Amino acid sequence: MSQPIYGRIVNYRIGIRTQASKECLIEFANAKNVTEGKNLIGQKVLWRSGKSMLSGRVVGFHGKNNVVRAKFKKGLPGQALGTTVELVI
């Protein structure tokens, strides 16, 4: 069994006047560039806090670094920023 892959929630996806709490920017340490991050698209991510658990899916890239966008069904709370998510394989 392989070790779980963890990422860090960097921020919400934001625009000039809007903030999308359902979409988050996640940084994975093992994905160094876009070519290594292509296999992350479509994968499921889990955010856990105590007894609550929210699941989302990686939908695309954000820039050319190791940051991806993940869309959650429910919006993540503000305390989720800076915490870790687990990539479910």
C-alpha atoms as an extended CHARMM CRD file, in Angstrom:
* protein
*
        89  EXT
         1         1  MET       CA              0.0000000000        0.0000000000        0.0000000000  PROA      1               0.0000000000
         2         2  SER       CA              1.3950000000        3.3940000000       -0.9670000000  PROA      2               0.0000000000
         3         3  GLN       CA              1.6350000000        6.3400000000        1.3930000000  PROA      3               0.0000000000
         4         4  PRO       CA             -1.0850000000        8.9780000000        1.1890000000  PROA      4               0.0000000000
         5         5  ILE       CA             -0.2910000000       12.1780000000       -0.6880000000  PROA      5               0.0000000000
         6         6  TYR       CA             -0.9950000000       15.4020000000        1.1690000000  PROA      6               0.0000000000
         7         7  GLY       CA             -1.4550000000       18.9110000000       -0.1420000000  PROA      7               0.0000000000
         8         8  ARG       CA             -1.9070000000       22.3100000000        1.4740000000  PROA      8               0.0000000000
         9         9  ILE       CA             -4.8550000000       24.6430000000        0.8430000000  PROA      9               0.0000000000
        10        10  VAL       CA             -3.3280000000       27.9380000000       -0.2490000000  PROA      10              0.0000000000
        11        11  ASN       CA             -6.4000000000       30.0990000000       -0.8480000000  PROA      11              0.0000000000
        12        12  TYR       CA             -9.8580000000       30.2370000000       -2.3510000000  PROA      12              0.0000000000
        13        13  ARG       CA            -10.1950000000       30.9190000000       -6.0570000000  PROA      13              0.0000000000
        14        14  ILE       CA            -10.7660000000       34.6590000000       -6.1920000000  PROA      14              0.0000000000
        15        15  GLY       CA            -11.5930000000       37.2830000000       -8.7700000000  PROA      15              0.0000000000
        16        16  ILE       CA            -11.6040000000       41.0490000000       -8.6970000000  PROA      16              0.0000000000
        17        17  ARG       CA            -14.8810000000       41.3200000000       -6.7840000000  PROA      17              0.0000000000
        18        18  THR       CA            -15.7740000000       37.7170000000       -5.9800000000  PROA      18              0.0000000000
        19        19  GLN       CA            -14.5230000000       34.8270000000       -3.8880000000  PROA      19              0.0000000000
        20        20  ALA       CA            -15.4900000000       31.2420000000       -4.6940000000  PROA      20              0.0000000000
        21        21  SER       CA            -15.4880000000       29.2840000000       -1.4390000000  PROA      21              0.0000000000
        22        22  LYS       CA            -16.3410000000       26.1010000000       -3.3350000000  PROA      22              0.0000000000
        23        23  GLU       CA            -13.0870000000       26.2250000000       -5.3050000000  PROA      23              0.0000000000
        24        24  CYS       CA             -9.7390000000       26.1350000000       -3.5560000000  PROA      24              0.0000000000
        25        25  LEU       CA             -6.1450000000       26.3430000000       -4.6840000000  PROA      25              0.0000000000
        26        26  ILE       CA             -4.1300000000       23.3830000000       -3.3980000000  PROA      26              0.0000000000
        27        27  GLU       CA             -0.3640000000       23.0020000000       -3.4910000000  PROA      27              0.0000000000
        28        28  PHE       CA              1.0410000000       19.4620000000       -3.7080000000  PROA      28              0.0000000000
        29        29  ALA       CA              4.7090000000       19.0110000000       -2.8740000000  PROA      29              0.0000000000
        30        30  ASN       CA              5.2120000000       15.9850000000       -5.1540000000  PROA      30              0.0000000000
        31        31  ALA       CA              3.9330000000       17.7230000000       -8.3290000000  PROA      31              0.0000000000
        32        32  LYS       CA              6.8260000000       19.9230000000       -9.4350000000  PROA      32              0.0000000000
        33        33  ASN       CA              5.3790000000       21.1700000000      -12.7430000000  PROA      33              0.0000000000
        34        34  VAL       CA              2.4110000000       20.8370000000      -15.0890000000  PROA      34              0.0000000000
        35        35  THR       CA              3.5610000000       17.5950000000      -16.6990000000  PROA      35              0.0000000000
        36        36  GLU       CA              3.8000000000       15.8220000000      -13.3350000000  PROA      36              0.0000000000
        37        37  GLY       CA              0.4920000000       17.3190000000      -12.2000000000  PROA      37              0.0000000000
        38        38  LYS       CA             -1.5560000000       16.0520000000      -15.1480000000  PROA      38              0.0000000000
        39        39  ASN       CA             -2.3470000000       12.7950000000      -13.3480000000  PROA      39              0.0000000000
        40        40  LEU       CA             -3.8200000000       14.7580000000      -10.4160000000  PROA      40              0.0000000000
        41        41  ILE       CA             -6.7590000000       16.0530000000      -12.4850000000  PROA      41              0.0000000000
        42        42  GLY       CA             -9.9130000000       14.1010000000      -11.7120000000  PROA      42              0.0000000000
        43        43  GLN       CA             -8.5860000000       12.7390000000       -8.4120000000  PROA      43              0.0000000000
        44        44  LYS       CA            -10.6140000000       13.0230000000       -5.2260000000  PROA      44              0.0000000000
        45        45  VAL       CA             -9.3860000000       15.0840000000       -2.2450000000  PROA      45              0.0000000000
        46        46  LEU       CA            -10.5770000000       14.9520000000        1.3750000000  PROA      46              0.0000000000
        47        47  TRP       CA            -10.4440000000       17.7090000000        3.9690000000  PROA      47              0.0000000000
        48        48  ARG       CA            -10.8750000000       16.5740000000        7.5660000000  PROA      48              0.0000000000
        49        49  SER       CA            -11.5130000000       18.6660000000       10.6520000000  PROA      49              0.0000000000
        50        50  GLY       CA            -12.5090000000       16.8080000000       13.7770000000  PROA      50              0.0000000000
        51        51  LYS       CA            -15.6100000000       14.7910000000       12.9280000000  PROA      51              0.0000000000
        52        52  SER       CA            -16.4490000000       16.7050000000        9.7500000000  PROA      52              0.0000000000
        53        53  MET       CA            -15.1070000000       15.6330000000        6.3740000000  PROA      53              0.0000000000
        54        54  LEU       CA            -15.6330000000       17.3640000000        3.0150000000  PROA      54              0.0000000000
        55        55  SER       CA            -14.7230000000       15.8360000000       -0.3180000000  PROA      55              0.0000000000
        56        56  GLY       CA            -13.8470000000       17.5180000000       -3.5720000000  PROA      56              0.0000000000
        57        57  ARG       CA            -12.2880000000       16.8310000000       -6.9500000000  PROA      57              0.0000000000
        58        58  VAL       CA             -9.2350000000       18.3010000000       -8.6840000000  PROA      58              0.0000000000
        59        59  VAL       CA            -10.5080000000       20.1110000000      -11.7820000000  PROA      59              0.0000000000
        60        60  GLY       CA             -7.4910000000       21.8790000000      -13.2690000000  PROA      60              0.0000000000
        61        61  PHE       CA             -4.2730000000       23.7980000000      -12.8870000000  PROA      61              0.0000000000
        62        62  HSD       CA             -3.6150000000       27.2560000000      -11.5300000000  PROA      62              0.0000000000
        63        63  GLY       CA             -0.5770000000       28.7520000000      -13.1690000000  PROA      63              0.0000000000
        64        64  LYS       CA              2.5320000000       26.8310000000      -14.1550000000  PROA      64              0.0000000000
        65        65  ASN       CA              3.7050000000       25.8330000000      -10.6860000000  PROA      65              0.0000000000
        66        66  ASN       CA              2.5250000000       22.9500000000       -8.5390000000  PROA      66              0.0000000000
        67        67  VAL       CA             -0.8520000000       24.5310000000       -7.6770000000  PROA      67              0.0000000000
        68        68  VAL       CA             -4.1330000000       22.9180000000       -8.7440000000  PROA      68              0.0000000000
        69        69  ARG       CA             -7.7920000000       23.9110000000       -8.4100000000  PROA      69              0.0000000000
        70        70  ALA       CA            -10.1560000000       21.6730000000       -6.4710000000  PROA      70              0.0000000000
        71        71  LYS       CA            -13.9320000000       22.0250000000       -6.4670000000  PROA      71              0.0000000000
        72        72  PHE       CA            -15.9160000000       20.9950000000       -3.3860000000  PROA      72              0.0000000000
        73        73  LYS       CA            -19.6530000000       20.3040000000       -3.1810000000  PROA      73              0.0000000000
        74        74  LYS       CA            -20.0360000000       22.4770000000       -0.0890000000  PROA      74              0.0000000000
        75        75  GLY       CA            -17.9490000000       25.5540000000        0.5250000000  PROA      75              0.0000000000
        76        76  LEU       CA            -14.9420000000       25.1850000000        2.7890000000  PROA      76              0.0000000000
        77        77  PRO       CA            -14.8590000000       27.2980000000        5.9450000000  PROA      77              0.0000000000
        78        78  GLY       CA            -12.2100000000       29.9550000000        6.4530000000  PROA      78              0.0000000000
        79        79  GLN       CA            -10.3620000000       27.8270000000        9.0070000000  PROA      79              0.0000000000
        80        80  ALA       CA             -9.5250000000       25.3780000000        6.2020000000  PROA      80              0.0000000000
        81        81  LEU       CA             -7.0180000000       27.8000000000        4.6790000000  PROA      81              0.0000000000
        82        82  GLY       CA             -3.4990000000       26.6260000000        5.4070000000  PROA      82              0.0000000000
        83        83  THR       CA             -4.5740000000       23.1330000000        6.4680000000  PROA      83              0.0000000000
        84        84  THR       CA             -3.8770000000       19.8630000000        4.6660000000  PROA      84              0.0000000000
        85        85  VAL       CA             -5.9880000000       17.7770000000        2.3320000000  PROA      85              0.0000000000
        86        86  GLU       CA             -5.4560000000       14.1430000000        1.4280000000  PROA      86              0.0000000000
        87        87  LEU       CA             -5.4180000000       12.8830000000       -2.1380000000  PROA      87              0.0000000000
        88        88  VAL       CA             -7.4980000000        9.7100000000       -2.4910000000  PROA      88              0.0000000000
        89        89  ILE       CA             -6.0940000000        7.3010000000       -5.0670000000  PROA      89              0.0000000000
